[in-house]
Amino acid sequence: MTKKLISVLMSTLNSEKTIDESINSILSQDYGNFEFLIVDDGSTDQTFNIIEKYAKRDKRIKIFNNSRNIGLTKSLNKLLDKAKGDVIARQDADDISFHNRFSFQLDYLNDTGLKIVTTRATIRDTYKKIPKYSHFFPNKLMMRYKNPFIHGTLMMDNSVMKTVGGYDENFYYAQDYKLYKDCYEAGYRISILNKVLYELNMENNISSKNKKEQNITLIVQEKILFHNFYFIFYTPIN
């Protein structure tokens, strides 16, 4: 049986302090059939030079350079256009994937027939694991209150990504939330593995730096959802 090719997507900006660990966590995966697409989104430090060093050592790494900063959403779509894999996986430039992350997630997709899976993670230098697991509320329902999925742990069939049209570039922040919403609306289920397969670095990452902007985006989105719900169930039929 031919092994599925995984396209790993990473967009990075001024990550010279963390990108070594992050790249090495992918190169040390026990599942080796992947291409590693990395775009430098206008870094002003040594990030691009570090990426080049790794690309010379490992042909699975394909690097791209934005002449100016265009943001995470557009950068990821740029990589999606280049991706050749059967499966898309995410990795953030300040986080670490455990060595068996890819094999575990891929086995889960193959065994269940599902198309999208994320995992739990541990927060660096703490004992905290997220998301806090609950068997009482479906993930789709939890989306009404918060984003229960960790973007860096995402793995999904490329066919699904193409069906939903990639990331919505109207969302500069919370682009992952919009992607999950689009997947649900297209009829796909998103699963969270109870197993911890990822380490999050919460210091100066996009979520912590732009939490206010992300929350505003989510609030607006929820107002739209509530309006649609009210319209469907409470508008009288003449």
C-alpha positions as CSV (number, residue, x, y, z in Angstrom):
1,M,0.0,0.0,0.0
2,T,1.4,3.4,-1.0
3,K,2.0,5.7,1.9
4,K,0.0,9.0,1.7
5,L,2.1,12.1,1.1
6,I,1.7,14.8,3.8
7,S,2.1,18.4,3.0
8,V,3.3,20.2,6.1
9,L,2.5,24.0,6.1
10,M,4.5,26.5,8.1
11,S,4.4,30.3,7.9
12,T,7.0,32.1,10.0
13,L,7.8,35.7,11.0
14,N,10.9,36.6,13.0
15,S,11.1,33.2,14.6
16,E,14.9,32.8,14.9
17,K,14.7,31.9,18.6
18,T,12.2,29.0,18.1
19,I,12.3,27.8,14.5
20,D,15.2,25.3,15.0
21,E,13.3,23.2,17.5
22,S,10.1,23.5,15.4
23,I,11.7,22.3,12.2
24,N,13.6,19.5,13.9
25,S,10.4,18.2,15.4
26,I,9.1,17.7,11.9
27,L,12.2,16.2,10.5
28,S,12.4,13.7,13.3
29,Q,8.8,12.4,12.7
30,D,8.6,8.6,12.6
31,Y,6.5,9.0,9.5
32,G,8.8,10.3,6.8
33,N,6.7,10.6,3.6
34,F,6.1,14.3,3.7
35,E,7.0,17.6,2.0
36,F,7.7,20.5,4.3
37,L,6.6,23.8,2.8
38,I,7.9,26.9,4.7
39,V,7.2,30.5,3.9
40,D,9.1,33.3,5.5
41,D,6.6,36.2,5.8
42,G,8.9,39.1,5.6
43,S,11.2,38.4,8.6
44,T,13.8,41.0,9.5
45,D,15.9,38.7,11.7
46,Q,17.9,35.5,10.7
47,T,14.8,33.3,10.2
48,F,15.1,32.9,6.5
49,N,18.8,32.0,6.7
50,I,18.1,29.3,9.3
51,I,15.4,27.8,7.0
52,E,17.8,27.8,4.1
53,K,20.3,25.9,6.2
54,Y,17.8,23.1,6.8
55,A,16.6,23.1,3.1
56,K,20.2,22.4,2.0
57,R,20.3,19.4,4.3
58,D,16.8,17.9,3.6
59,K,15.2,17.9,0.1
60,R,11.8,17.5,1.7
61,I,11.9,21.2,2.7
62,K,10.6,23.7,0.1
63,I,11.1,27.3,1.1
64,F,9.3,30.5,-0.1
65,N,10.0,34.1,0.8
66,N,7.4,36.9,0.9
67,S,9.0,40.2,-0.1
68,R,6.7,41.9,2.4
69,N,4.6,40.7,5.3
70,I,1.2,39.5,4.0
71,G,-0.1,37.8,7.1
72,L,-0.8,34.2,8.1
73,T,-4.0,33.6,6.2
74,K,-2.6,34.6,2.8
75,S,0.7,32.9,3.5
76,L,-1.0,29.6,4.2
77,N,-3.1,29.9,1.0
78,K,0.1,30.5,-0.9
79,L,1.5,27.3,0.5
80,L,-1.7,25.4,-0.3
81,D,-1.4,26.3,-3.9
82,K,2.0,24.6,-3.9
83,A,1.0,21.6,-1.8
84,K,1.1,18.2,-3.6
85,G,0.2,16.0,-0.6
86,D,-2.9,13.8,-0.1
87,V,-3.1,15.2,3.4
88,I,-2.4,18.7,4.7
89,A,-0.8,19.2,8.2
90,R,-0.1,22.4,10.1
91,Q,2.9,23.3,12.2
92,D,3.6,26.7,13.9
93,A,7.2,28.0,13.9
94,D,7.3,28.4,17.7
95,D,5.8,25.0,18.6
96,I,6.9,21.4,18.7
97,S,5.3,18.3,17.3
98,F,5.9,15.0,19.1
99,H,7.8,12.5,17.1
100,N,4.8,10.2,16.5
101,R,2.3,12.9,15.8
102,F,2.0,12.3,12.0
103,S,1.8,8.5,12.2
104,F,-0.8,8.6,15.0
105,Q,-3.0,11.2,13.3
106,L,-2.8,9.4,9.9
107,D,-3.6,6.0,11.4
108,Y,-6.6,7.6,13.1
109,L,-7.9,9.0,9.8
110,N,-7.3,5.8,8.0
111,D,-9.0,3.7,10.7
112,T,-12.0,5.9,11.2
113,G,-12.6,7.1,7.6
114,L,-12.8,10.7,8.9
115,K,-11.2,13.6,7.0
116,I,-10.1,16.0,9.7
117,V,-8.4,15.6,13.0
118,T,-6.6,17.7,15.6
119,T,-4.9,16.7,18.9
120,R,-4.5,18.0,22.4
121,A,-1.4,19.8,23.4
122,T,0.6,20.7,26.4
123,I,1.7,24.3,27.2
124,R,5.4,24.7,27.4
125,D,6.9,25.1,31.0
126,T,3.5,24.2,32.6
127,Y,1.6,21.0,33.3
128,K,-1.5,22.4,31.6
129,K,-3.1,20.4,28.8
130,I,-5.5,21.9,26.3
131,P,-8.2,21.7,25.3
132,K,-9.8,20.6,28.5
133,Y,-11.6,17.4,27.5
134,S,-15.3,17.2,27.9
135,H,-17.6,14.4,26.7
136,F,-20.7,16.4,27.4
137,F,-20.7,18.9,24.6
138,P,-20.0,18.1,20.9
139,N,-17.1,20.1,19.3
140,K,-19.6,21.6,16.8
141,L,-21.6,23.0,19.7
142,M,-18.5,24.2,21.5
143,M,-17.7,26.3,18.4
144,R,-20.6,28.6,19.5
145,Y,-18.6,29.6,22.6
146,K,-14.9,29.2,21.8
147,N,-12.5,27.6,19.3
148,P,-11.8,24.1,20.8
149,F,-9.2,23.1,18.1
150,I,-5.5,23.8,18.1
151,H,-4.5,25.1,14.7
152,G,-1.0,23.8,14.8
153,T,-2.2,20.2,15.3
154,L,-4.5,20.2,12.3
155,M,-4.4,17.3,9.8
156,M,-7.0,17.0,7.0
157,D,-7.5,15.6,3.6
158,N,-6.4,17.9,0.9
159,S,-9.6,17.2,-0.9
160,V,-11.5,18.8,2.0
161,M,-9.3,21.8,1.9
162,K,-10.0,22.2,-1.8
163,T,-13.7,21.7,-1.3
164,V,-14.0,24.6,1.3
165,G,-11.6,26.8,-0.8
166,G,-8.7,27.0,1.7
167,Y,-8.5,29.8,4.3
168,D,-10.9,32.8,4.0
169,E,-8.7,35.8,3.3
170,N,-11.3,38.1,4.8
171,F,-10.2,36.7,8.2
172,Y,-6.8,38.2,9.0
173,Y,-7.2,36.8,12.5
174,A,-9.2,33.7,13.6
175,Q,-8.7,32.2,10.1
176,D,-8.6,28.7,11.7
177,Y,-12.0,29.2,13.3
178,K,-13.5,30.2,9.9
179,L,-11.9,27.2,8.3
180,Y,-13.5,24.8,10.9
181,K,-16.8,26.6,10.5
182,D,-16.6,26.1,6.7
183,C,-15.8,22.4,7.1
184,Y,-18.8,21.9,9.4
185,E,-21.1,23.7,6.9
186,A,-19.7,21.4,4.2
187,G,-20.8,18.4,6.2
188,Y,-17.4,17.3,7.6
189,R,-16.8,16.2,11.2
190,I,-13.7,17.4,13.1
191,S,-12.2,15.2,15.8
192,I,-9.9,15.9,18.6
193,L,-7.6,13.1,19.7
194,N,-7.4,12.8,23.5
195,K,-3.7,12.0,23.1
196,V,-1.2,14.9,23.6
197,L,1.0,15.2,20.5
198,Y,2.0,18.8,20.5
199,E,3.8,21.4,22.6
200,L,2.5,25.0,22.5
201,N,4.8,28.0,23.1
202,M,2.3,30.7,24.3
203,E,5.0,33.4,24.6
204,N,4.6,36.0,21.8
205,N,2.6,33.7,19.5
206,I,-0.1,35.0,17.2
207,S,-2.9,33.9,19.5
208,S,-1.6,35.7,22.6
209,K,-0.4,38.8,20.7
210,N,-3.7,39.2,18.9
211,K,-6.2,37.8,21.4
212,K,-8.3,41.0,21.4
213,E,-8.6,41.1,17.6
214,Q,-9.4,37.4,17.5
215,N,-12.1,37.8,20.1
216,I,-13.7,40.6,18.2
217,T,-13.7,38.5,15.1
218,L,-15.4,35.6,17.0
219,I,-18.0,37.9,18.6
220,V,-19.0,39.3,15.1
221,Q,-19.2,35.7,13.8
222,E,-21.4,34.6,16.7
223,K,-23.7,37.6,16.1
224,I,-24.1,36.5,12.5
225,L,-24.9,32.9,13.6
226,F,-27.4,34.1,16.1
227,H,-29.1,36.3,13.6
228,N,-29.4,33.4,11.1
229,F,-30.8,31.2,13.9
230,Y,-33.4,33.8,14.8
231,F,-34.4,34.4,11.2
232,I,-34.9,30.7,10.5
233,F,-36.9,29.8,13.6
234,Y,-38.7,33.0,14.5
235,T,-39.6,34.7,11.2
236,P,-43.3,34.1,10.6
237,I,-44.3,32.5,7.3
238,N,-47.0,34.5,5.4
